[in-house]
Amino acid sequence: MSVVWLDDSRNDRLELMDDLRYIGLMFREIAELLNLWKIKSPTNKEYNAKLVERSLYKYKQRHKRLNEWKVHSIKERYCVGIGNIVRA
């Protein structure tokens, strides 16, 4: 599932990390593979275990927020008085 506000290359990297984690690789092993494949972070750095862990944590949080969005309807009425606006 693609996260809407991420560009395709970043989303692809995160999905790859998530898939590698799903099959049982440790964060360090994922970082080593990404570096071996010459995949750089969005800030053009090499990956390490902590960067992989934090990236996946944030990725999961984005998915959680995406699935928890709720739209609430709010009705307000405004009364215009002399020289000011009063909310009723």
DSSP file (Angstrom, degrees, kcal/mol; ACC not computed):
  #  RESIDUE AA STRUCTURE BP1 BP2  ACC     N-H-->O    O-->H-N    N-H-->O    O-->H-N    TCO  KAPPA ALPHA  PHI   PSI    X-CA   Y-CA   Z-CA
    1    1 A M              0   0    0      0, 0.0     2,-0.3     0, 0.0    62,-0.0   0.000 360.0 360.0 360.0 125.6    0.0    0.0    0.0
    2    2 A S        -     0   0    0      1,-0.0     2,-0.5     2,-0.0     6,-0.0  -0.585 360.0-129.1 -82.8 136.0    1.5    3.3   -1.1
    3    3 A V    >   -     0   0    0     -2,-0.3     3,-1.4     1,-0.1     8,-0.1  -0.758  20.6-137.2 -84.6 128.4    1.6    6.2    1.3
    4    4 A V  T 3  S+     0   0    0     -2,-0.5    -1,-0.1     1,-0.3    -2,-0.0   0.849  94.0  47.1 -59.1 -45.3    0.1    9.2   -0.5
    5    5 A W  T 3  S+     0   0    0     -3,-0.0     2,-0.4     2,-0.0    -1,-0.3   0.288  93.7  90.1 -90.5  12.7    2.5   12.0    0.5
    6    6 A L  S <  S-     0   0    0     -3,-1.4     2,-0.0     2,-0.0    -4,-0.0  -0.854  79.7-116.4-104.5 142.9    5.8   10.1   -0.3
    7    7 A D     >  -     0   0    0     -2,-0.4     4,-2.5     1,-0.1     5,-0.2  -0.345  33.2-105.4 -71.8 162.7    7.4   10.1   -3.6
    8    8 A D  H  > S+     0   0    0      1,-0.2     4,-2.6     2,-0.2     5,-0.2   0.863 116.6  51.6 -60.2 -41.5    7.6    6.8   -5.5
    9    9 A S  H  > S+     0   0    0      2,-0.2     4,-2.0     1,-0.2    -1,-0.2   0.909 113.1  44.9 -66.4 -40.3   11.4    6.2   -4.9
   10   10 A R  H  > S+     0   0    0      2,-0.2     4,-2.3     1,-0.2    -2,-0.2   0.917 113.9  49.7 -67.8 -42.5   11.1    6.7   -1.2
   11   11 A N  H  X S+     0   0    0     -4,-2.5     4,-2.5     1,-0.2    -2,-0.2   0.900 109.5  52.1 -62.7 -40.3    8.0    4.6   -1.0
   12   12 A D  H  X S+     0   0    0     -4,-2.6     4,-2.3    -5,-0.2    -1,-0.2   0.909 109.5  49.6 -62.3 -42.8    9.7    1.8   -3.0
   13   13 A R  H  X S+     0   0    0     -4,-2.0     4,-2.6     2,-0.2    -2,-0.2   0.920 112.3  47.5 -61.6 -43.9   12.7    1.9   -0.6
   14   14 A L  H  X S+     0   0    0     -4,-2.3     4,-2.5     2,-0.2    -2,-0.2   0.895 111.5  49.6 -67.0 -39.7   10.4    1.7    2.4
   15   15 A E  H  X S+     0   0    0     -4,-2.5     4,-2.6     2,-0.2    -1,-0.2   0.897 110.7  51.2 -64.7 -39.4    8.4   -1.2    0.9
   16   16 A L  H  X S+     0   0    0     -4,-2.3     4,-2.6     2,-0.2    -2,-0.2   0.940 111.6  46.9 -61.3 -47.8   11.6   -3.0    0.1
   17   17 A M  H  X S+     0   0    0     -4,-2.6     4,-2.4     1,-0.2    -2,-0.2   0.910 112.6  50.3 -60.0 -42.2   12.8   -2.6    3.7
   18   18 A D  H  X S+     0   0    0     -4,-2.5     4,-2.4     2,-0.2    -1,-0.2   0.907 110.9  48.6 -63.9 -42.3    9.4   -3.7    5.1
   19   19 A D  H  X S+     0   0    0     -4,-2.6     4,-1.7     2,-0.2    -2,-0.2   0.910 111.8  49.1 -64.0 -42.5    9.4   -6.8    2.8
   20   20 A L  H  <>S+     0   0    0     -4,-2.6     5,-2.0     1,-0.2     4,-0.2   0.888 112.4  48.2 -65.0 -38.2   13.0   -7.7    3.9
   21   21 A R  H ><5S+     0   0    0     -4,-2.4     3,-1.5    -5,-0.2    -2,-0.2   0.901 107.4  56.8 -66.6 -40.3   12.0   -7.3    7.6
   22   22 A Y  H 3<5S+     0   0    0     -4,-2.4    -2,-0.2     1,-0.3    -1,-0.2   0.855 102.7  54.0 -60.5 -36.7    8.9   -9.4    7.0
   23   23 A I  T 3<5S-     0   0    0     -4,-1.7    -1,-0.3    -5,-0.1    -2,-0.2   0.475 129.4 -94.3 -82.0   1.1   11.0  -12.4    5.7
   24   24 A G  T < 5S+     0   0    0     -3,-1.5    -3,-0.2     1,-0.3    -2,-0.1   0.513  71.5 147.6 109.7   5.2   13.0  -12.2    8.9
   25   25 A L      < -     0   0    0     -5,-2.0    -1,-0.3     1,-0.1     2,-0.1  -0.466  44.9-122.7 -74.0 146.4   16.1  -10.1    8.3
   26   26 A M     >  -     0   0    0     -2,-0.1     4,-2.3     1,-0.1     5,-0.2  -0.403  27.4-106.3 -79.5 162.6   17.5   -8.0   11.1
   27   27 A F  H  > S+     0   0    0      1,-0.2     4,-2.4     2,-0.2     5,-0.2   0.893 121.7  52.3 -58.5 -40.8   17.9   -4.2   10.7
   28   28 A R  H  > S+     0   0    0      1,-0.2     4,-2.3     2,-0.2    -1,-0.2   0.904 109.2  49.2 -62.3 -42.2   21.6   -4.6   10.4
   29   29 A E  H  > S+     0   0    0      2,-0.2     4,-2.3     1,-0.2    -1,-0.2   0.880 110.2  50.8 -66.3 -38.1   21.2   -7.2    7.6
   30   30 A I  H  X S+     0   0    0     -4,-2.3     4,-2.7     2,-0.2    -2,-0.2   0.928 110.3  49.9 -63.9 -44.2   18.8   -4.9    5.7
   31   31 A A  H  X S+     0   0    0     -4,-2.4     4,-2.4     1,-0.2    16,-0.3   0.912 110.0  50.7 -60.5 -43.4   21.2   -2.0    6.0
   32   32 A E  H  X S+     0   0    0     -4,-2.3     4,-2.4     2,-0.2    -1,-0.2   0.908 111.5  47.9 -62.1 -42.3   24.0   -4.2    4.6
   33   33 A L  H  X S+     0   0    0     -4,-2.3     4,-2.5     2,-0.2    -2,-0.2   0.931 111.1  49.8 -64.5 -45.6   21.9   -5.3    1.7
   34   34 A L  H  <>S+     0   0    0     -4,-2.7     5,-3.1     1,-0.2    -2,-0.2   0.907 114.0  45.8 -60.2 -41.5   20.8   -1.8    0.8
   35   35 A N  H ><5S+     0   0    0     -4,-2.4     3,-1.1     3,-0.2    -1,-0.2   0.877 111.1  52.7 -69.1 -37.1   24.4   -0.6    0.9
   36   36 A L  H 3<5S+     0   0    0     -4,-2.4    -2,-0.2     1,-0.3    -1,-0.2   0.886 110.3  47.8 -62.7 -39.3   25.5   -3.6   -1.1
   37   37 A W  T 3<5S-     0   0    0     -4,-2.5    -1,-0.3    -5,-0.1    -2,-0.2   0.377 116.4-119.7 -82.6   4.6   22.9   -2.7   -3.7
   38   38 A K  T < 5 +     0   0    0     -3,-1.1     2,-0.6     1,-0.2    -3,-0.2   0.841  57.8 156.2  59.1  37.8   24.1    1.0   -3.6
   39   39 A I      < -     0   0    0     -5,-3.1     8,-0.3    -6,-0.2    -1,-0.2  -0.861  26.7-156.6 -93.9 120.4   20.7    2.2   -2.4
   40   40 A K        -     0   0    0     -2,-0.6     6,-0.2     1,-0.1    -5,-0.0  -0.571  17.7-106.3 -96.5 159.2   21.2    5.5   -0.6
   41   41 A S    >   -     0   0    0      4,-2.8     3,-2.4    -2,-0.2    -1,-0.1  -0.248  43.9 -94.7 -71.6 169.0   18.9    7.2    2.0
   42   42 A P  T 3  S+     0   0    0      0, 0.0    -1,-0.1     0, 0.0    -2,-0.0   0.761 130.6  52.5 -59.2 -23.1   16.8   10.2    0.9
   43   43 A T  T 3  S-     0   0    0      2,-0.1     3,-0.1     3,-0.0    -2,-0.1   0.164 123.7-107.0 -97.5  17.9   19.7   12.4    2.3
   44   44 A N  S <  S+     0   0    0     -3,-2.4     2,-0.3     1,-0.2    -4,-0.0   0.814  77.1 131.4  64.4  35.3   22.2   10.5    0.2
   45   45 A K        -     0   0    0      1,-0.0    -4,-2.8    -6,-0.0    -1,-0.2  -0.746  62.2-102.0-111.4 161.9   23.7    8.6    3.1
   46   46 A E        -     0   0    0     -2,-0.3     2,-0.2    -6,-0.2    -6,-0.1  -0.511  44.1-108.0 -76.7 153.6   24.5    4.9    3.6
   47   47 A Y        -     0   0    0     -8,-0.3     2,-0.3   -16,-0.3   -12,-0.1  -0.520  34.3-178.0 -82.8 149.5   22.1    2.9    5.7
   48   48 A N     >  -     0   0    0     -2,-0.2     4,-2.2     1,-0.0     5,-0.2  -0.859  44.5 -95.1-133.5 172.8   22.8    1.6    9.2
   49   49 A A  H  > S+     0   0    0     -2,-0.3     4,-2.6     1,-0.2     5,-0.2   0.891 122.8  49.9 -59.0 -42.6   20.7   -0.5   11.5
   50   50 A K  H  > S+     0   0    0      1,-0.2     4,-2.7     2,-0.2     5,-0.2   0.902 109.8  50.4 -65.8 -40.6   19.3    2.5   13.4
   51   51 A L  H  > S+     0   0    0      2,-0.2     4,-2.3     1,-0.2    -1,-0.2   0.900 112.3  47.6 -64.1 -40.6   18.3    4.3   10.2
   52   52 A V  H  X S+     0   0    0     -4,-2.2     4,-2.4     2,-0.2     5,-0.2   0.932 112.9  49.0 -64.2 -45.5   16.5    1.3    8.9
   53   53 A E  H  X S+     0   0    0     -4,-2.6     4,-2.2    -5,-0.2    -2,-0.2   0.932 114.7  43.5 -61.4 -47.7   14.7    0.8   12.2
   54   54 A R  H  X S+     0   0    0     -4,-2.7     4,-2.5     2,-0.2     5,-0.2   0.874 112.4  53.4 -68.2 -37.2   13.6    4.4   12.5
   55   55 A S  H  X S+     0   0    0     -4,-2.3     4,-2.2    -5,-0.2    -1,-0.2   0.927 112.0  44.7 -62.3 -44.7   12.5    4.5    8.8
   56   56 A L  H  X S+     0   0    0     -4,-2.4     4,-2.5     2,-0.2    -2,-0.2   0.874 111.1  53.9 -68.2 -36.9   10.4    1.4    9.2
   57   57 A Y  H  X S+     0   0    0     -4,-2.2     4,-2.1    -5,-0.2    -2,-0.2   0.946 112.1  43.8 -60.4 -48.4    8.9    2.8   12.5
   58   58 A K  H  X S+     0   0    0     -4,-2.5     4,-2.3     1,-0.2    -2,-0.2   0.873 111.5  54.7 -65.0 -37.2    7.9    6.0   10.8
   59   59 A Y  H  X S+     0   0    0     -4,-2.2     4,-2.0    -5,-0.2    -1,-0.2   0.920 109.4  47.2 -61.2 -44.8    6.6    4.1    7.7
   60   60 A K  H  X S+     0   0    0     -4,-2.5     4,-2.3     1,-0.2    -2,-0.2   0.890 110.5  52.5 -65.2 -39.4    4.3    2.0   10.0
   61   61 A Q  H  X S+     0   0    0     -4,-2.1     4,-2.6     2,-0.2    -1,-0.2   0.884 107.2  52.3 -64.5 -38.3    3.1    5.1   11.8
   62   62 A R  H  X S+     0   0    0     -4,-2.3     4,-2.6     2,-0.2    -1,-0.2   0.923 110.4  48.0 -62.1 -43.8    2.2    6.7    8.5
   63   63 A H  H  X S+     0   0    0     -4,-2.0     4,-2.0     2,-0.2    -2,-0.2   0.899 110.7  51.9 -63.1 -40.0    0.2    3.6    7.5
   64   64 A K  H  X S+     0   0    0     -4,-2.3     4,-1.0     1,-0.2    -2,-0.2   0.935 112.3  44.7 -62.6 -46.6   -1.5    3.6   10.9
   65   65 A R  H  X S+     0   0    0     -4,-2.6     4,-0.6     1,-0.2     3,-0.4   0.892 110.4  55.5 -64.2 -39.2   -2.5    7.3   10.6
   66   66 A L  H >< S+     0   0    0     -4,-2.6     3,-0.5     1,-0.2    -1,-0.2   0.885 111.9  43.1 -60.4 -39.1   -3.7    6.7    7.0
   67   67 A N  H 3< S+     0   0    0     -4,-2.0    -1,-0.2     1,-0.2    -2,-0.2   0.625 112.3  53.9 -83.2 -13.9   -6.0    4.0    8.1
   68   68 A E  H 3< S+     0   0    0     -4,-1.0    -1,-0.2    -3,-0.4    -2,-0.2   0.412  74.5 128.3-101.4   1.7   -7.3    5.9   11.2
   69   69 A W    <<  -     0   0    0     -4,-0.6     2,-0.4    -3,-0.5    -3,-0.0  -0.333  35.0-175.3 -62.0 135.3   -8.4    9.0    9.4
   70   70 A K        -     0   0    0     -2,-0.0     2,-0.6     2,-0.0    -2,-0.1  -0.989  19.7-137.7-131.3 142.9  -12.0   10.0   10.2
   71   71 A V        -     0   0    0     -2,-0.4     2,-0.4     2,-0.0    -2,-0.0  -0.886  19.8-164.6-101.8 125.8  -14.0   12.9    8.8
   72   72 A H        -     0   0    0     -2,-0.6     2,-0.5     2,-0.0    -2,-0.0  -0.886  13.4-137.3-109.8 140.5  -16.0   14.8   11.3
   73   73 A S        -     0   0    0     -2,-0.4     2,-0.5     2,-0.0    -2,-0.0  -0.858  21.7-172.6 -97.7 126.6  -18.8   17.2   10.3
   74   74 A I        -     0   0    0     -2,-0.5     2,-0.5     2,-0.0    -2,-0.0  -0.978   6.5-162.8-122.3 128.9  -18.9   20.4   12.3
   75   75 A K        +     0   0    0     -2,-0.5     2,-0.3     2,-0.0    -2,-0.0  -0.943  13.1 176.3-111.7 129.9  -21.7   22.9   12.0
   76   76 A E        -     0   0    0     -2,-0.5     2,-0.4     2,-0.0    -2,-0.0  -0.953  15.8-154.2-130.0 151.2  -21.1   26.5   13.2
   77   77 A R        -     0   0    0     -2,-0.3    11,-1.8     2,-0.0     2,-0.4  -0.993   9.4-159.6-127.2 131.9  -23.3   29.6   13.1
   78   78 A Y  E     -A   87   0A   0     -2,-0.4     2,-0.5     9,-0.2     9,-0.2  -0.904   3.2-160.1-113.4 138.1  -21.9   33.1   13.1
   79   79 A C  E     -A   86   0A   0      7,-2.7     7,-2.4    -2,-0.4     2,-0.6  -0.970  14.6-142.4-114.4 129.2  -23.8   36.2   14.0
   80   80 A V  E     +A   85   0A   0     -2,-0.5     5,-0.2     5,-0.2     2,-0.2  -0.815  24.4 179.8 -95.8 121.4  -22.4   39.5   12.8
   81   81 A G        -     0   0    0      3,-1.8     2,-0.6    -2,-0.6     3,-0.5  -0.443  44.1 -65.1-107.1-175.4  -22.7   42.4   15.3
   82   82 A I  S    S-     0   0    0      1,-0.2    -1,-0.1    -2,-0.2     3,-0.1  -0.630 117.1  -9.9 -75.7 115.3  -21.7   46.0   15.1
   83   83 A G  S    S+     0   0    0     -2,-0.6     2,-0.3     1,-0.1    -1,-0.2   0.379 129.5  49.8  81.0  -4.0  -17.9   46.2   14.8
   84   84 A N  S    S-     0   0    0     -3,-0.5    -3,-1.8     2,-0.0     2,-0.5  -0.976  74.7-117.0-155.3 169.6  -17.2   42.5   15.6
   85   85 A I  E     -A   80   0A   0     -2,-0.3     2,-0.5    -5,-0.2    -5,-0.2  -0.960  27.5-163.4-113.2 127.7  -18.1   38.9   14.7
   86   86 A V  E     -A   79   0A   0     -7,-2.4    -7,-2.7    -2,-0.5     2,-0.5  -0.939  13.2-139.0-114.7 129.7  -19.6   36.9   17.4
   87   87 A R  E      A   78   0A   0     -2,-0.5    -9,-0.2    -9,-0.2    -7,-0.0  -0.771 360.0 360.0 -88.2 125.3  -19.8   33.1   17.2
   88   88 A A              0   0    0    -11,-1.8   -10,-0.1    -2,-0.5    -1,-0.1   0.435 360.0 360.0 -91.1 360.0  -23.1   31.8   18.5
